[in-house]
Amino acid sequence: MNQTVRAVGIIFCILFAIISTFLNNRFRKDLESSIQNNHPDIEKQTKKYLLFLSVTIMVIILFTIIIILLK
């Protein structure tokens, strides 16, 4: 049971890392293009990027807590 939980956790972490990298690149490119083109939605793009980073950090903290509690 314990090894099954670890295997699922590792797979989930790998998938999360891949998806986070993809979304980070997308949000960053959108923000960069908004800044370069002087779009009026720069504030909206910045908020979306900061929300994404905040959610990513919270998920990493939750993963860490779960890993510590399962040991």
VOBA-831724 format. One record per atom (N, C-alpha, C): x, y, z; chain; residue in three letters; residue number from 1; atom name. Coordinates in steps of 0.05 Angstrom, whole numbers. Layout:
N
u:X	v:Y	w:Z	c:A	r:ALA	k:NUM	a:CA
...
This chain:
71
u:17	v:-24	w:0	c:A	r:MET	k:1	a:N
u:0	v:0	w:0	c:A	r:MET	k:1	a:CA
u:17	v:25	w:0	c:A	r:MET	k:1	a:C
u:38	v:25	w:17	c:A	r:ASN	k:2	a:N
u:55	v:49	w:19	c:A	r:ASN	k:2	a:CA
u:70	v:54	w:-7	c:A	r:ASN	k:2	a:C
u:79	v:33	w:-20	c:A	r:GLN	k:3	a:N
u:93	v:36	w:-45	c:A	r:GLN	k:3	a:CA
u:74	v:45	w:-67	c:A	r:GLN	k:3	a:C
u:50	v:36	w:-66	c:A	r:THR	k:4	a:N
u:30	v:45	w:-86	c:A	r:THR	k:4	a:CA
u:25	v:74	w:-84	c:A	r:THR	k:4	a:C
u:22	v:84	w:-59	c:A	r:VAL	k:5	a:N
u:18	v:112	w:-55	c:A	r:VAL	k:5	a:CA
u:42	v:128	w:-65	c:A	r:VAL	k:5	a:C
u:66	v:119	w:-59	c:A	r:ARG	k:6	a:N
u:90	v:133	w:-69	c:A	r:ARG	k:6	a:CA
u:91	v:133	w:-99	c:A	r:ARG	k:6	a:C
u:84	v:111	w:-112	c:A	r:ALA	k:7	a:N
u:85	v:110	w:-141	c:A	r:ALA	k:7	a:CA
u:65	v:129	w:-153	c:A	r:ALA	k:7	a:C
u:41	v:129	w:-142	c:A	r:VAL	k:8	a:N
u:20	v:147	w:-152	c:A	r:VAL	k:8	a:CA
u:29	v:176	w:-147	c:A	r:VAL	k:8	a:C
u:41	v:181	w:-124	c:A	r:GLY	k:9	a:N
u:51	v:208	w:-118	c:A	r:GLY	k:9	a:CA
u:72	v:217	w:-138	c:A	r:GLY	k:9	a:C
u:91	v:199	w:-144	c:A	r:ILE	k:10	a:N
u:112	v:206	w:-163	c:A	r:ILE	k:10	a:CA
u:101	v:212	w:-191	c:A	r:ILE	k:10	a:C
u:82	v:195	w:-200	c:A	r:ILE	k:11	a:N
u:70	v:200	w:-226	c:A	r:ILE	k:11	a:CA
u:55	v:226	w:-226	c:A	r:ILE	k:11	a:C
u:40	v:231	w:-205	c:A	r:PHE	k:12	a:N
u:25	v:256	w:-203	c:A	r:PHE	k:12	a:CA
u:43	v:280	w:-203	c:A	r:PHE	k:12	a:C
u:66	v:278	w:-189	c:A	r:CYS	k:13	a:N
u:85	v:300	w:-188	c:A	r:CYS	k:13	a:CA
u:98	v:306	w:-215	c:A	r:CYS	k:13	a:C
u:104	v:284	w:-230	c:A	r:ILE	k:14	a:N
u:115	v:287	w:-256	c:A	r:ILE	k:14	a:CA
u:95	v:301	w:-275	c:A	r:ILE	k:14	a:C
u:70	v:291	w:-275	c:A	r:LEU	k:15	a:N
u:50	v:304	w:-291	c:A	r:LEU	k:15	a:CA
u:45	v:333	w:-284	c:A	r:LEU	k:15	a:C
u:45	v:339	w:-258	c:A	r:PHE	k:16	a:N
u:42	v:366	w:-249	c:A	r:PHE	k:16	a:CA
u:65	v:384	w:-258	c:A	r:PHE	k:16	a:C
u:89	v:374	w:-257	c:A	r:ALA	k:17	a:N
u:112	v:389	w:-266	c:A	r:ALA	k:17	a:CA
u:111	v:395	w:-296	c:A	r:ALA	k:17	a:C
u:102	v:375	w:-312	c:A	r:ILE	k:18	a:N
u:100	v:380	w:-341	c:A	r:ILE	k:18	a:CA
u:78	v:400	w:-347	c:A	r:ILE	k:18	a:C
u:55	v:397	w:-335	c:A	r:ILE	k:19	a:N
u:33	v:416	w:-340	c:A	r:ILE	k:19	a:CA
u:40	v:444	w:-330	c:A	r:ILE	k:19	a:C
u:53	v:446	w:-307	c:A	r:SER	k:20	a:N
u:61	v:472	w:-296	c:A	r:SER	k:20	a:CA
u:81	v:486	w:-314	c:A	r:SER	k:20	a:C
u:100	v:471	w:-325	c:A	r:THR	k:21	a:N
u:120	v:483	w:-343	c:A	r:THR	k:21	a:CA
u:106	v:493	w:-368	c:A	r:THR	k:21	a:C
u:88	v:478	w:-379	c:A	r:PHE	k:22	a:N
u:73	v:486	w:-403	c:A	r:PHE	k:22	a:CA
u:57	v:512	w:-397	c:A	r:PHE	k:22	a:C
u:42	v:512	w:-375	c:A	r:LEU	k:23	a:N
u:25	v:535	w:-369	c:A	r:LEU	k:23	a:CA
u:42	v:559	w:-362	c:A	r:LEU	k:23	a:C
u:65	v:555	w:-349	c:A	r:ASN	k:24	a:N
u:82	v:577	w:-342	c:A	r:ASN	k:24	a:CA
u:93	v:591	w:-367	c:A	r:ASN	k:24	a:C
u:101	v:575	w:-386	c:A	r:ASN	k:25	a:N
u:111	v:586	w:-412	c:A	r:ASN	k:25	a:CA
u:89	v:601	w:-426	c:A	r:ASN	k:25	a:C
u:65	v:590	w:-426	c:A	r:ARG	k:26	a:N
u:43	v:603	w:-440	c:A	r:ARG	k:26	a:CA
u:35	v:630	w:-427	c:A	r:ARG	k:26	a:C
u:32	v:630	w:-400	c:A	r:PHE	k:27	a:N
u:25	v:654	w:-386	c:A	r:PHE	k:27	a:CA
u:47	v:675	w:-389	c:A	r:PHE	k:27	a:C
u:72	v:666	w:-387	c:A	r:ARG	k:28	a:N
u:95	v:685	w:-389	c:A	r:ARG	k:28	a:CA
u:96	v:698	w:-417	c:A	r:ARG	k:28	a:C
u:92	v:682	w:-438	c:A	r:LYS	k:29	a:N
u:92	v:692	w:-465	c:A	r:LYS	k:29	a:CA
u:69	v:712	w:-470	c:A	r:LYS	k:29	a:C
u:45	v:705	w:-459	c:A	r:ASP	k:30	a:N
u:22	v:724	w:-461	c:A	r:ASP	k:30	a:CA
u:29	v:750	w:-447	c:A	r:ASP	k:30	a:C
u:41	v:749	w:-424	c:A	r:LEU	k:31	a:N
u:48	v:773	w:-409	c:A	r:LEU	k:31	a:CA
u:69	v:789	w:-424	c:A	r:LEU	k:31	a:C
u:89	v:776	w:-435	c:A	r:GLU	k:32	a:N
u:110	v:789	w:-450	c:A	r:GLU	k:32	a:CA
u:99	v:803	w:-475	c:A	r:GLU	k:32	a:C
u:82	v:790	w:-489	c:A	r:SER	k:33	a:N
u:70	v:802	w:-513	c:A	r:SER	k:33	a:CA
u:52	v:825	w:-506	c:A	r:SER	k:33	a:C
u:38	v:824	w:-483	c:A	r:SER	k:34	a:N
u:21	v:846	w:-475	c:A	r:SER	k:34	a:CA
u:39	v:870	w:-468	c:A	r:SER	k:34	a:C
u:61	v:865	w:-455	c:A	r:ILE	k:35	a:N
u:79	v:887	w:-447	c:A	r:ILE	k:35	a:CA
u:92	v:900	w:-472	c:A	r:ILE	k:35	a:C
u:101	v:883	w:-491	c:A	r:GLN	k:36	a:N
u:114	v:893	w:-515	c:A	r:GLN	k:36	a:CA
u:94	v:909	w:-533	c:A	r:GLN	k:36	a:C
u:69	v:900	w:-534	c:A	r:ASN	k:37	a:N
u:50	v:913	w:-552	c:A	r:ASN	k:37	a:CA
u:34	v:935	w:-538	c:A	r:ASN	k:37	a:C
u:40	v:939	w:-512	c:A	r:ASN	k:38	a:N
u:26	v:960	w:-497	c:A	r:ASN	k:38	a:CA
u:-4	v:956	w:-496	c:A	r:ASN	k:38	a:C
u:-13	v:931	w:-492	c:A	r:HIS	k:39	a:N
u:-41	v:925	w:-491	c:A	r:HIS	k:39	a:CA
u:-53	v:936	w:-465	c:A	r:HIS	k:39	a:C
u:-78	v:943	w:-465	c:A	r:PRO	k:40	a:N
u:-91	v:953	w:-440	c:A	r:PRO	k:40	a:CA
u:-96	v:931	w:-420	c:A	r:PRO	k:40	a:C
u:-94	v:906	w:-428	c:A	r:ASP	k:41	a:N
u:-99	v:884	w:-409	c:A	r:ASP	k:41	a:CA
u:-74	v:873	w:-395	c:A	r:ASP	k:41	a:C
u:-54	v:890	w:-392	c:A	r:ILE	k:42	a:N
u:-29	v:882	w:-379	c:A	r:ILE	k:42	a:CA
u:-35	v:874	w:-350	c:A	r:ILE	k:42	a:C
u:-51	v:890	w:-337	c:A	r:GLU	k:43	a:N
u:-58	v:884	w:-309	c:A	r:GLU	k:43	a:CA
u:-72	v:857	w:-306	c:A	r:GLU	k:43	a:C
u:-90	v:851	w:-324	c:A	r:LYS	k:44	a:N
u:-104	v:826	w:-324	c:A	r:LYS	k:44	a:CA
u:-85	v:803	w:-328	c:A	r:LYS	k:44	a:C
u:-67	v:806	w:-347	c:A	r:GLN	k:45	a:N
u:-47	v:785	w:-353	c:A	r:GLN	k:45	a:CA
u:-28	v:781	w:-329	c:A	r:GLN	k:45	a:C
u:-21	v:803	w:-316	c:A	r:THR	k:46	a:N
u:-3	v:801	w:-292	c:A	r:THR	k:46	a:CA
u:-18	v:786	w:-270	c:A	r:THR	k:46	a:C
u:-43	v:793	w:-265	c:A	r:LYS	k:47	a:N
u:-59	v:779	w:-244	c:A	r:LYS	k:47	a:CA
u:-61	v:749	w:-250	c:A	r:LYS	k:47	a:C
u:-66	v:742	w:-275	c:A	r:LYS	k:48	a:N
u:-68	v:714	w:-283	c:A	r:LYS	k:48	a:CA
u:-42	v:699	w:-277	c:A	r:LYS	k:48	a:C
u:-20	v:712	w:-284	c:A	r:TYR	k:49	a:N
u:6	v:699	w:-280	c:A	r:TYR	k:49	a:CA
u:13	v:696	w:-251	c:A	r:TYR	k:49	a:C
u:7	v:717	w:-235	c:A	r:LEU	k:50	a:N
u:12	v:716	w:-206	c:A	r:LEU	k:50	a:CA
u:-7	v:695	w:-193	c:A	r:LEU	k:50	a:C
u:-31	v:693	w:-202	c:A	r:LEU	k:51	a:N
u:-49	v:673	w:-191	c:A	r:LEU	k:51	a:CA
u:-39	v:645	w:-197	c:A	r:LEU	k:51	a:C
u:-29	v:641	w:-222	c:A	r:PHE	k:52	a:N
u:-18	v:615	w:-229	c:A	r:PHE	k:52	a:CA
u:6	v:608	w:-212	c:A	r:PHE	k:52	a:C
u:24	v:627	w:-207	c:A	r:LEU	k:53	a:N
u:47	v:622	w:-191	c:A	r:LEU	k:53	a:CA
u:39	v:616	w:-162	c:A	r:LEU	k:53	a:C
u:19	v:631	w:-152	c:A	r:SER	k:54	a:N
u:10	v:626	w:-124	c:A	r:SER	k:54	a:CA
u:-2	v:598	w:-121	c:A	r:SER	k:54	a:C
u:-18	v:590	w:-140	c:A	r:VAL	k:55	a:N
u:-30	v:563	w:-139	c:A	r:VAL	k:55	a:CA
u:-9	v:542	w:-141	c:A	r:VAL	k:55	a:C
u:11	v:546	w:-158	c:A	r:THR	k:56	a:N
u:33	v:527	w:-161	c:A	r:THR	k:56	a:CA
u:48	v:524	w:-134	c:A	r:THR	k:56	a:C
u:54	v:546	w:-121	c:A	r:ILE	k:57	a:N
u:68	v:545	w:-96	c:A	r:ILE	k:57	a:CA
u:51	v:531	w:-74	c:A	r:ILE	k:57	a:C
u:25	v:536	w:-74	c:A	r:MET	k:58	a:N
u:7	v:523	w:-54	c:A	r:MET	k:58	a:CA
u:6	v:493	w:-59	c:A	r:MET	k:58	a:C
u:5	v:484	w:-84	c:A	r:VAL	k:59	a:N
u:5	v:456	w:-90	c:A	r:VAL	k:59	a:CA
u:31	v:443	w:-82	c:A	r:VAL	k:59	a:C
u:54	v:456	w:-86	c:A	r:ILE	k:60	a:N
u:80	v:446	w:-78	c:A	r:ILE	k:60	a:CA
u:81	v:443	w:-48	c:A	r:ILE	k:60	a:C
u:70	v:463	w:-33	c:A	r:ILE	k:61	a:N
u:70	v:461	w:-4	c:A	r:ILE	k:61	a:CA
u:52	v:438	w:5	c:A	r:ILE	k:61	a:C
u:29	v:434	w:-8	c:A	r:LEU	k:62	a:N
u:12	v:411	w:-1	c:A	r:LEU	k:62	a:CA
u:25	v:384	w:-6	c:A	r:LEU	k:62	a:C
u:39	v:382	w:-29	c:A	r:PHE	k:63	a:N
u:54	v:358	w:-35	c:A	r:PHE	k:63	a:CA
u:74	v:352	w:-13	c:A	r:PHE	k:63	a:C
u:89	v:373	w:-5	c:A	r:THR	k:64	a:N
u:110	v:370	w:15	c:A	r:THR	k:64	a:CA
u:98	v:361	w:41	c:A	r:THR	k:64	a:C
u:75	v:373	w:49	c:A	r:ILE	k:65	a:N
u:62	v:365	w:74	c:A	r:ILE	k:65	a:CA
u:53	v:336	w:73	c:A	r:ILE	k:65	a:C
u:41	v:328	w:51	c:A	r:ILE	k:66	a:N
u:31	v:300	w:48	c:A	r:ILE	k:66	a:CA
u:55	v:281	w:49	c:A	r:ILE	k:66	a:C
u:77	v:287	w:35	c:A	r:ILE	k:67	a:N
u:100	v:269	w:35	c:A	r:ILE	k:67	a:CA
u:111	v:267	w:64	c:A	r:ILE	k:67	a:C
u:112	v:289	w:78	c:A	r:ILE	k:68	a:N
u:123	v:288	w:106	c:A	r:ILE	k:68	a:CA
u:104	v:272	w:123	c:A	r:ILE	k:68	a:C
u:78	v:275	w:120	c:A	r:LEU	k:69	a:N
u:59	v:260	w:137	c:A	r:LEU	k:69	a:CA
u:58	v:230	w:131	c:A	r:LEU	k:69	a:C
u:64	v:222	w:106	c:A	r:LEU	k:70	a:N
u:63	v:194	w:99	c:A	r:LEU	k:70	a:CA
u:88	v:179	w:107	c:A	r:LEU	k:70	a:C
u:109	v:192	w:115	c:A	r:LYS	k:71	a:N
u:134	v:178	w:122	c:A	r:LYS	k:71	a:CA
u:131	v:164	w:148	c:A	r:LYS	k:71	a:C
